[in-house]
Amino acid sequence: MSNSDNFMGEVAEELRRERMVGALKRYGWIAVVVVLGIAGGAAWVEWERQNDQASSRAFGDTLLAALETDTPEARRAALDGVTVEGERAALVNLLQASDPDQDKAATLAALDAVIADTSLPAVIHDLAVLRKVIVAGSDLAVQDRQALLQPLTSPGQPYRPLAMEQAAYLHLEAGETQQAIEALQALLGDQQAMPDLRQRITQVITALGGSTTTG
């Protein structure tokens, strides 16, 4: 009975970890959606200031029309018809990456196009990298995703707290629960972490059996 109990305990723990990884990926996606909205809004305001106002408004109206379509297929088709360059093209590609369940390969291709454009500012490039890590999931090895995230976790990087969060979840996916807890605890004490992120990782640390006491 002891061996049976041990086996069932291991199975339960594995299932618990899988459910936790899935939940964390969903949490991460919510965070990235919020950041995408903020970054897109900021870029739009900047375009309004620097570029021809009529052109900027026309571009904004085109994006809004695409986002208001009823299906992912219609949205992708509408965005495919937008011909722009530079940061505007990057924003279109980021929006193309909003429906991975509908076409994961196209989503990753859109993100890779943004990542490959070295002329883009870090706020756009790094967002595409972060989104790629989340969308690719197990299609990319844990080590490859860790390598993508590593530059984003340096001090001063625009999405550092979100990248650190995803890096912690990769420890959990790899079965390294203690390392995940320690990484999340470090993030909990990070001054760059926003209140909603602190609340989320506090819940995760507690679920994993770790302490949320800092200082």
DRENPA-3360 file (N, C-alpha, C; in nm, 2 decimals, always signed):
BEGIN
1 = MSNSDNFM = +0.08/-0.12/+0.00/+0.00/+0.00/+0.00/+0.09/+0.13/+0.00 ~ +0.20/+0.12/+0.06/+0.29/+0.23/+0.07/+0.34/+0.27/-0.07 ~ +0.38/+0.17/-0.15/+0.43/+0.20/-0.29/+0.31/+0.26/-0.37 ~ +0.19/+0.20/-0.35/+0.08/+0.25/-0.43/+0.05/+0.40/-0.39 ~ +0.05/+0.43/-0.26/+0.03/+0.56/-0.21/+0.13/+0.66/-0.27 ~ +0.26/+0.62/-0.27/+0.36/+0.70/-0.32/+0.34/+0.73/-0.47 ~ +0.30/+0.62/-0.55/+0.28/+0.64/-0.69/+0.16/+0.74/-0.72 ~ +0.05/+0.72/-0.64/-0.06/+0.81/-0.66/-0.03/+0.95/-0.63;
9 = GEVAEELR = +0.06/+0.97/-0.52/+0.10/+1.10/-0.49/+0.18/+1.16/-0.60 ~ +0.27/+1.09/-0.66/+0.35/+1.14/-0.77/+0.26/+1.18/-0.89 ~ +0.17/+1.09/-0.92/+0.07/+1.12/-1.03/+0.00/+1.25/-1.00 ~ -0.05/+1.27/-0.88/-0.13/+1.38/-0.84/-0.05/+1.51/-0.85 ~ +0.08/+1.50/-0.81/+0.17/+1.61/-0.81/+0.20/+1.65/-0.96 ~ +0.22/+1.55/-1.04/+0.24/+1.58/-1.18/+0.12/+1.65/-1.25 ~ +0.00/+1.60/-1.22/-0.12/+1.66/-1.28/-0.13/+1.81/-1.22 ~ -0.10/+1.82/-1.10/-0.11/+1.96/-1.04/-0.01/+2.05/-1.11;
17 = RERMVGAL = +0.11/+2.01/-1.13/+0.21/+2.09/-1.20/+0.16/+2.13/-1.34 ~ +0.10/+2.03/-1.41/+0.06/+2.05/-1.55/-0.05/+2.16/-1.55 ~ -0.15/+2.15/-1.45/-0.26/+2.24/-1.45/-0.20/+2.38/-1.41 ~ -0.10/+2.38/-1.33/-0.04/+2.51/-1.29/+0.03/+2.58/-1.41 ~ +0.10/+2.50/-1.48/+0.17/+2.55/-1.60/+0.07/+2.61/-1.70 ~ -0.04/+2.54/-1.72/-0.14/+2.59/-1.81/-0.20/+2.72/-1.76 ~ -0.23/+2.73/-1.63/-0.29/+2.85/-1.58/-0.19/+2.96/-1.59 ~ -0.06/+2.94/-1.57/+0.04/+3.04/-1.57/+0.05/+3.10/-1.72;
25 = KRYGWIAV = +0.04/+3.01/-1.81/+0.04/+3.05/-1.95/-0.07/+3.15/-1.98 ~ -0.19/+3.11/-1.93/-0.31/+3.20/-1.95/-0.29/+3.33/-1.88 ~ -0.23/+3.33/-1.76/-0.21/+3.46/-1.69/-0.11/+3.54/-1.77 ~ +0.00/+3.48/-1.82/+0.10/+3.55/-1.90/+0.04/+3.61/-2.02 ~ -0.05/+3.55/-2.09/-0.12/+3.60/-2.21/-0.20/+3.72/-2.17 ~ -0.27/+3.72/-2.06/-0.35/+3.84/-2.02/-0.25/+3.96/-2.00 ~ -0.14/+3.93/-1.93/-0.04/+4.04/-1.91/+0.01/+4.10/-2.04 ~ +0.04/+4.01/-2.14/+0.09/+4.06/-2.26/-0.02/+4.14/-2.34;
33 = VVVLGIAG = -0.14/+4.09/-2.33/-0.25/+4.17/-2.40/-0.26/+4.31/-2.35 ~ -0.25/+4.32/-2.21/-0.25/+4.45/-2.15/-0.14/+4.54/-2.20 ~ -0.02/+4.48/-2.20/+0.10/+4.55/-2.25/+0.09/+4.59/-2.39 ~ +0.04/+4.50/-2.48/+0.02/+4.53/-2.62/-0.07/+4.65/-2.64 ~ -0.18/+4.65/-2.56/-0.27/+4.77/-2.57/-0.20/+4.90/-2.53 ~ -0.12/+4.89/-2.43/-0.05/+5.01/-2.38/+0.05/+5.06/-2.49 ~ +0.13/+4.96/-2.54/+0.23/+4.99/-2.64/+0.17/+5.04/-2.77 ~ +0.06/+4.98/-2.81/+0.00/+5.02/-2.93/-0.06/+5.16/-2.92;
41 = GAAWVEWE = -0.12/+5.19/-2.80/-0.18/+5.32/-2.78/-0.07/+5.43/-2.78 ~ +0.04/+5.40/-2.71/+0.15/+5.49/-2.71/+0.21/+5.52/-2.85 ~ +0.22/+5.41/-2.92/+0.27/+5.43/-3.06/+0.18/+5.51/-3.14 ~ +0.05/+5.49/-3.13/-0.05/+5.56/-3.21/-0.04/+5.71/-3.17 ~ -0.03/+5.75/-3.04/-0.02/+5.89/-3.00/+0.10/+5.95/-3.06 ~ +0.21/+5.88/-3.06/+0.34/+5.93/-3.12/+0.33/+5.95/-3.27 ~ +0.26/+5.86/-3.34/+0.24/+5.88/-3.48/+0.16/+6.00/-3.51 ~ +0.05/+6.02/-3.43/-0.03/+6.14/-3.44/+0.05/+6.27/-3.43;
49 = RQNDQASS = +0.15/+6.26/-3.34/+0.23/+6.38/-3.32/+0.33/+6.41/-3.43 ~ +0.40/+6.30/-3.47/+0.51/+6.32/-3.56/+0.47/+6.31/-3.71 ~ +0.37/+6.24/-3.74/+0.33/+6.22/-3.88/+0.21/+6.30/-3.92 ~ +0.17/+6.29/-4.05/+0.06/+6.36/-4.10/-0.07/+6.31/-4.02 ~ -0.14/+6.40/-3.97/-0.26/+6.36/-3.88/-0.36/+6.28/-3.96 ~ -0.39/+6.32/-4.08/-0.49/+6.25/-4.16/-0.45/+6.11/-4.19 ~ -0.32/+6.09/-4.22/-0.27/+5.95/-4.25/-0.27/+5.87/-4.13 ~ -0.24/+5.92/-4.01/-0.24/+5.85/-3.89/-0.38/+5.81/-3.85;
57 = RAFGDTLL = -0.47/+5.90/-3.87/-0.61/+5.86/-3.84/-0.66/+5.76/-3.93 ~ -0.63/+5.76/-4.06/-0.67/+5.66/-4.15/-0.62/+5.53/-4.12 ~ -0.49/+5.52/-4.08/-0.43/+5.40/-4.03/-0.50/+5.34/-3.91 ~ -0.52/+5.43/-3.81/-0.59/+5.39/-3.69/-0.73/+5.34/-3.72 ~ -0.80/+5.40/-3.81/-0.94/+5.36/-3.85/-0.93/+5.22/-3.91 ~ -0.83/+5.20/-3.99/-0.82/+5.07/-4.06/-0.79/+4.96/-3.96 ~ -0.71/+4.99/-3.86/-0.68/+4.89/-3.75/-0.81/+4.86/-3.67 ~ -0.88/+4.97/-3.64/-1.00/+4.95/-3.56/-1.11/+4.87/-3.64;
65 = AALETDTP = -1.12/+4.89/-3.77/-1.21/+4.82/-3.85/-1.18/+4.67/-3.85 ~ -1.05/+4.64/-3.86/-1.00/+4.50/-3.86/-1.03/+4.43/-3.73 ~ -1.01/+4.51/-3.62/-1.03/+4.45/-3.49/-1.17/+4.43/-3.45 ~ -1.26/+4.50/-3.52/-1.40/+4.49/-3.49/-1.47/+4.38/-3.58 ~ -1.40/+4.31/-3.66/-1.45/+4.20/-3.74/-1.50/+4.09/-3.65 ~ -1.59/+4.00/-3.70/-1.65/+3.90/-3.61/-1.57/+3.78/-3.59 ~ -1.47/+3.74/-3.68/-1.40/+3.62/-3.66/-1.25/+3.64/-3.68 ~ -1.17/+3.55/-3.62/-1.02/+3.56/-3.64/-0.98/+3.56/-3.79;
73 = EARRAALD = -1.05/+3.48/-3.87/-1.02/+3.47/-4.01/-1.04/+3.61/-4.08 ~ -1.16/+3.67/-4.05/-1.18/+3.80/-4.11/-1.09/+3.91/-4.06 ~ -1.05/+3.90/-3.93/-0.95/+3.99/-3.88/-0.82/+3.98/-3.95 ~ -0.77/+3.86/-3.96/-0.64/+3.83/-4.03/-0.65/+3.88/-4.18 ~ -0.76/+3.85/-4.24/-0.77/+3.90/-4.38/-0.77/+4.05/-4.39 ~ -0.83/+4.12/-4.30/-0.83/+4.26/-4.30/-0.69/+4.32/-4.28 ~ -0.63/+4.26/-4.18/-0.49/+4.30/-4.15/-0.39/+4.27/-4.27 ~ -0.42/+4.16/-4.34/-0.33/+4.13/-4.45/-0.34/+4.23/-4.56;
81 = GVTVEGER = -0.45/+4.31/-4.56/-0.46/+4.41/-4.67/-0.40/+4.54/-4.63 ~ -0.34/+4.55/-4.51/-0.28/+4.68/-4.47/-0.14/+4.69/-4.52 ~ -0.11/+4.78/-4.60/+0.03/+4.80/-4.65/+0.09/+4.92/-4.59 ~ +0.19/+4.89/-4.50/+0.26/+4.99/-4.43/+0.40/+4.95/-4.40 ~ +0.48/+5.04/-4.35/+0.62/+5.00/-4.32/+0.66/+5.04/-4.18 ~ +0.78/+5.00/-4.14/+0.84/+5.04/-4.01/+0.76/+5.00/-3.89 ~ +0.74/+5.10/-3.80/+0.67/+5.07/-3.68/+0.52/+5.03/-3.70 ~ +0.46/+5.09/-3.80/+0.33/+5.06/-3.83/+0.31/+4.91/-3.87;
89 = AALVNLLQ = +0.41/+4.87/-3.96/+0.41/+4.73/-4.00/+0.42/+4.64/-3.88 ~ +0.51/+4.68/-3.79/+0.53/+4.60/-3.67/+0.41/+4.59/-3.58 ~ +0.33/+4.70/-3.57/+0.21/+4.69/-3.50/+0.11/+4.60/-3.56 ~ +0.10/+4.61/-3.70/+0.01/+4.52/-3.77/+0.05/+4.37/-3.74 ~ +0.18/+4.34/-3.75/+0.22/+4.21/-3.72/+0.19/+4.16/-3.58 ~ +0.20/+4.25/-3.48/+0.17/+4.22/-3.35/+0.02/+4.19/-3.34 ~ -0.06/+4.26/-3.41/-0.21/+4.23/-3.40/-0.24/+4.10/-3.48 ~ -0.16/+4.07/-3.58/-0.17/+3.95/-3.65/-0.14/+3.83/-3.56;
97 = ASDPDQDK = -0.07/+3.86/-3.45/-0.03/+3.75/-3.36/-0.13/+3.74/-3.24 ~ -0.25/+3.79/-3.26/-0.35/+3.79/-3.15/-0.44/+3.66/-3.15 ~ -0.42/+3.58/-3.26/-0.51/+3.46/-3.27/-0.43/+3.33/-3.29 ~ -0.34/+3.29/-3.20/-0.26/+3.17/-3.22/-0.34/+3.05/-3.24 ~ -0.46/+3.04/-3.17/-0.54/+2.92/-3.18/-0.59/+2.90/-3.32 ~ -0.61/+3.01/-3.39/-0.67/+3.00/-3.53/-0.56/+2.97/-3.63 ~ -0.44/+3.02/-3.61/-0.33/+2.99/-3.70/-0.20/+3.01/-3.63 ~ -0.15/+2.91/-3.56/-0.03/+2.93/-3.48/+0.10/+2.96/-3.56;
105 = AATLAALD = +0.11/+2.89/-3.68/+0.22/+2.92/-3.76/+0.23/+3.06/-3.82 ~ +0.11/+3.11/-3.86/+0.10/+3.25/-3.90/+0.13/+3.35/-3.79 ~ +0.09/+3.31/-3.67/+0.12/+3.40/-3.56/+0.27/+3.41/-3.53 ~ +0.33/+3.30/-3.53/+0.48/+3.29/-3.50/+0.55/+3.36/-3.62 ~ +0.51/+3.35/-3.74/+0.57/+3.41/-3.85/+0.56/+3.56/-3.84 ~ +0.44/+3.61/-3.80/+0.42/+3.76/-3.78/+0.52/+3.81/-3.67 ~ +0.53/+3.73/-3.56/+0.62/+3.78/-3.45/+0.77/+3.77/-3.50 ~ +0.80/+3.67/-3.57/+0.94/+3.66/-3.62/+0.97/+3.78/-3.71;
113 = AVIADTSL = +0.87/+3.83/-3.79/+0.90/+3.94/-3.88/+0.93/+4.07/-3.80 ~ +0.86/+4.08/-3.68/+0.89/+4.20/-3.60/+1.03/+4.18/-3.53 ~ +1.06/+4.06/-3.48/+1.18/+4.04/-3.42/+1.30/+4.06/-3.51 ~ +1.28/+4.03/-3.64/+1.39/+4.03/-3.74/+1.42/+4.18/-3.78 ~ +1.33/+4.27/-3.75/+1.35/+4.41/-3.79/+1.43/+4.48/-3.69 ~ +1.56/+4.50/-3.71/+1.65/+4.56/-3.62/+1.63/+4.71/-3.60 ~ +1.55/+4.77/-3.69/+1.53/+4.92/-3.68/+1.43/+4.95/-3.58 ~ +1.35/+4.86/-3.53/+1.25/+4.88/-3.43/+1.30/+4.91/-3.29;
121 = PAVIHDLA = +1.23/+5.00/-3.22/+1.27/+5.02/-3.08/+1.25/+4.90/-2.99 ~ +1.32/+4.90/-2.88/+1.31/+4.78/-2.79/+1.17/+4.76/-2.74 ~ +1.09/+4.86/-2.73/+0.96/+4.84/-2.67/+0.87/+4.75/-2.76 ~ +0.90/+4.76/-2.89/+0.82/+4.67/-2.99/+0.89/+4.54/-3.01 ~ +1.02/+4.54/-3.03/+1.10/+4.42/-3.05/+1.08/+4.32/-2.93 ~ +1.10/+4.37/-2.81/+1.09/+4.29/-2.69/+0.95/+4.23/-2.67 ~ +0.85/+4.31/-2.70/+0.72/+4.26/-2.69/+0.69/+4.14/-2.78 ~ +0.75/+4.15/-2.90/+0.73/+4.04/-2.99/+0.80/+3.91/-2.94;
129 = VLRKVIVA = +0.92/+3.93/-2.88/+0.99/+3.82/-2.83/+0.92/+3.76/-2.71 ~ +0.86/+3.84/-2.62/+0.79/+3.79/-2.51/+0.66/+3.71/-2.56 ~ +0.60/+3.77/-2.65/+0.48/+3.70/-2.71/+0.51/+3.57/-2.78 ~ +0.63/+3.57/-2.84/+0.67/+3.44/-2.91/+0.69/+3.33/-2.81 ~ +0.76/+3.36/-2.70/+0.78/+3.26/-2.60/+0.65/+3.20/-2.55 ~ +0.55/+3.29/-2.53/+0.43/+3.24/-2.48/+0.35/+3.16/-2.58 ~ +0.35/+3.21/-2.70/+0.27/+3.14/-2.81/+0.34/+3.01/-2.85 ~ +0.47/+3.01/-2.86/+0.54/+2.88/-2.90/+0.52/+2.77/-2.80;
137 = GSDLAVQD = +0.53/+2.80/-2.68/+0.51/+2.70/-2.57/+0.61/+2.59/-2.60 ~ +0.56/+2.47/-2.58/+0.64/+2.35/-2.59/+0.70/+2.32/-2.73 ~ +0.65/+2.39/-2.83/+0.71/+2.38/-2.96/+0.85/+2.42/-2.96 ~ +0.89/+2.51/-2.87/+1.03/+2.54/-2.85/+1.08/+2.48/-2.72 ~ +1.20/+2.43/-2.72/+1.25/+2.37/-2.60/+1.26/+2.48/-2.49 ~ +1.25/+2.43/-2.36/+1.26/+2.52/-2.25/+1.39/+2.61/-2.26 ~ +1.50/+2.54/-2.29/+1.63/+2.61/-2.30/+1.62/+2.73/-2.40 ~ +1.56/+2.70/-2.52/+1.55/+2.80/-2.62/+1.46/+2.92/-2.58;
145 = RQALLQPL = +1.35/+2.89/-2.51/+1.27/+3.00/-2.45/+1.34/+3.08/-2.35 ~ +1.42/+3.01/-2.26/+1.50/+3.08/-2.16/+1.60/+3.17/-2.23 ~ +1.66/+3.13/-2.34/+1.76/+3.21/-2.41/+1.69/+3.33/-2.47 ~ +1.57/+3.32/-2.52/+1.50/+3.43/-2.57/+1.47/+3.53/-2.46 ~ +1.43/+3.48/-2.35/+1.39/+3.57/-2.24/+1.51/+3.64/-2.17 ~ +1.62/+3.58/-2.17/+1.73/+3.63/-2.09/+1.77/+3.77/-2.11 ~ +1.78/+3.82/-2.24/+1.81/+3.96/-2.26/+1.70/+4.06/-2.21 ~ +1.58/+4.01/-2.20/+1.46/+4.09/-2.16/+1.46/+4.11/-2.01;
153 = TSPGQPYR = +1.54/+4.03/-1.94/+1.53/+4.03/-1.79/+1.64/+4.13/-1.73 ~ +1.72/+4.19/-1.82/+1.82/+4.28/-1.77/+1.76/+4.41/-1.71 ~ +1.82/+4.47/-1.61/+1.77/+4.60/-1.56/+1.75/+4.70/-1.67 ~ +1.64/+4.77/-1.66/+1.61/+4.88/-1.76/+1.53/+4.83/-1.88 ~ +1.52/+4.70/-1.90/+1.44/+4.66/-2.02/+1.29/+4.68/-2.00 ~ +1.22/+4.72/-2.10/+1.08/+4.76/-2.09/+0.99/+4.66/-2.03 ~ +1.01/+4.53/-2.06/+0.92/+4.43/-2.01/+0.99/+4.33/-1.91 ~ +1.08/+4.39/-1.84/+1.16/+4.30/-1.75/+1.08/+4.22/-1.65;
161 = PLAMEQAA = +0.98/+4.28/-1.58/+0.91/+4.20/-1.48/+0.83/+4.09/-1.55 ~ +0.77/+4.12/-1.66/+0.69/+4.01/-1.73/+0.78/+3.90/-1.78 ~ +0.90/+3.94/-1.83/+1.00/+3.84/-1.88/+1.05/+3.75/-1.76 ~ +1.07/+3.82/-1.65/+1.11/+3.74/-1.53/+1.00/+3.64/-1.48 ~ +0.88/+3.69/-1.49/+0.77/+3.60/-1.46/+0.76/+3.48/-1.55 ~ +0.78/+3.50/-1.68/+0.77/+3.39/-1.77/+0.89/+3.30/-1.75 ~ +1.01/+3.35/-1.72/+1.13/+3.27/-1.69/+1.11/+3.18/-1.57 ~ +1.04/+3.24/-1.47/+1.00/+3.16/-1.35/+0.91/+3.04/-1.39;
169 = YLHLEAGE = +0.81/+3.07/-1.48/+0.72/+2.96/-1.52/+0.79/+2.85/-1.60 ~ +0.90/+2.89/-1.67/+0.98/+2.79/-1.74/+1.05/+2.69/-1.64 ~ +1.09/+2.75/-1.53/+1.15/+2.66/-1.42/+1.04/+2.56/-1.38 ~ +0.92/+2.61/-1.36/+0.81/+2.52/-1.32/+0.78/+2.42/-1.42 ~ +0.78/+2.46/-1.55/+0.75/+2.36/-1.66/+0.86/+2.25/-1.66 ~ +0.98/+2.29/-1.63/+1.09/+2.19/-1.63/+1.09/+2.11/-1.50 ~ +0.99/+2.13/-1.41/+0.99/+2.05/-1.29/+1.07/+2.10/-1.18 ~ +1.13/+2.22/-1.20/+1.22/+2.29/-1.10/+1.13/+2.38/-1.01;
177 = TQQAIEAL = +1.05/+2.32/-0.93/+0.96/+2.40/-0.85/+1.03/+2.50/-0.75 ~ +1.13/+2.45/-0.69/+1.20/+2.54/-0.59/+1.26/+2.66/-0.66 ~ +1.32/+2.64/-0.78/+1.38/+2.75/-0.86/+1.27/+2.85/-0.90 ~ +1.15/+2.79/-0.94/+1.04/+2.88/-0.98/+1.00/+2.96/-0.86 ~ +0.98/+2.90/-0.74/+0.94/+2.98/-0.62/+1.04/+3.09/-0.60 ~ +1.17/+3.06/-0.60/+1.27/+3.16/-0.57/+1.27/+3.27/-0.67 ~ +1.25/+3.24/-0.80/+1.25/+3.34/-0.90/+1.13/+3.43/-0.88 ~ +1.01/+3.37/-0.84/+0.89/+3.45/-0.82/+0.91/+3.54/-0.69;
185 = QALLGDQQ = +0.97/+3.48/-0.59/+0.99/+3.56/-0.47/+1.08/+3.68/-0.50 ~ +1.18/+3.66/-0.58/+1.27/+3.78/-0.62/+1.19/+3.88/-0.70 ~ +1.10/+3.84/-0.78/+1.02/+3.93/-0.86/+0.92/+4.00/-0.77 ~ +0.87/+3.93/-0.67/+0.78/+3.99/-0.57/+0.84/+4.12/-0.50 ~ +0.97/+4.11/-0.48/+1.04/+4.22/-0.42/+1.10/+4.32/-0.52 ~ +1.07/+4.31/-0.64/+1.13/+4.39/-0.75/+1.04/+4.52/-0.76 ~ +1.11/+4.64/-0.75/+1.04/+4.76/-0.75/+0.97/+4.79/-0.89 ~ +1.01/+4.73/-0.99/+0.94/+4.75/-1.12/+0.81/+4.67/-1.13;
193 = AMPDLRQR = +0.79/+4.57/-1.05/+0.67/+4.49/-1.06/+0.54/+4.57/-1.02 ~ +0.45/+4.57/-1.11/+0.32/+4.64/-1.09/+0.23/+4.57/-0.99 ~ +0.14/+4.64/-0.92/+0.05/+4.57/-0.82/-0.02/+4.45/-0.87 ~ -0.07/+4.45/-1.00/-0.15/+4.34/-1.04/-0.05/+4.22/-1.06 ~ +0.07/+4.24/-1.11/+0.17/+4.14/-1.12/+0.20/+4.08/-0.98 ~ +0.22/+4.17/-0.88/+0.25/+4.12/-0.75/+0.14/+4.03/-0.69 ~ +0.02/+4.07/-0.72/-0.09/+3.99/-0.67/-0.10/+3.86/-0.74 ~ -0.07/+3.85/-0.87/-0.07/+3.73/-0.94/+0.04/+3.63/-0.89;
201 = ITQVITAL = +0.16/+3.68/-0.88/+0.27/+3.60/-0.84/+0.26/+3.56/-0.69 ~ +0.20/+3.64/-0.61/+0.17/+3.60/-0.47/+0.08/+3.48/-0.47 ~ -0.02/+3.48/-0.55/-0.11/+3.36/-0.56/-0.04/+3.24/-0.60 ~ +0.05/+3.26/-0.70/+0.12/+3.14/-0.75/+0.22/+3.09/-0.65 ~ +0.29/+3.17/-0.58/+0.38/+3.13/-0.48/+0.31/+3.05/-0.37 ~ +0.20/+3.10/-0.33/+0.12/+3.04/-0.23/+0.07/+2.90/-0.27 ~ +0.03/+2.89/-0.40/-0.02/+2.76/-0.45/+0.09/+2.66/-0.46 ~ +0.22/+2.71/-0.48/+0.33/+2.62/-0.49/+0.39/+2.59/-0.35;
209 = GGSTTTG = +0.33/+2.65/-0.24/+0.38/+2.62/-0.11/+0.49/+2.70/-0.06 ~ +0.52/+2.81/-0.13/+0.63/+2.90/-0.09/+0.59/+3.01/+0.00 ~ +0.68/+3.09/+0.05/+0.65/+3.20/+0.14/+0.65/+3.33/+0.06 ~ +0.55/+3.42/+0.09/+0.54/+3.55/+0.02/+0.60/+3.66/+0.10 ~ +0.66/+3.63/+0.21/+0.72/+3.73/+0.30/+0.85/+3.78/+0.23 ~ +0.86/+3.92/+0.22/+0.98/+3.98/+0.16/+1.04/+4.07/+0.26 ~ +1.17/+4.09/+0.25/+1.24/+4.17/+0.34/+1.25/+4.11/+0.48;
% end
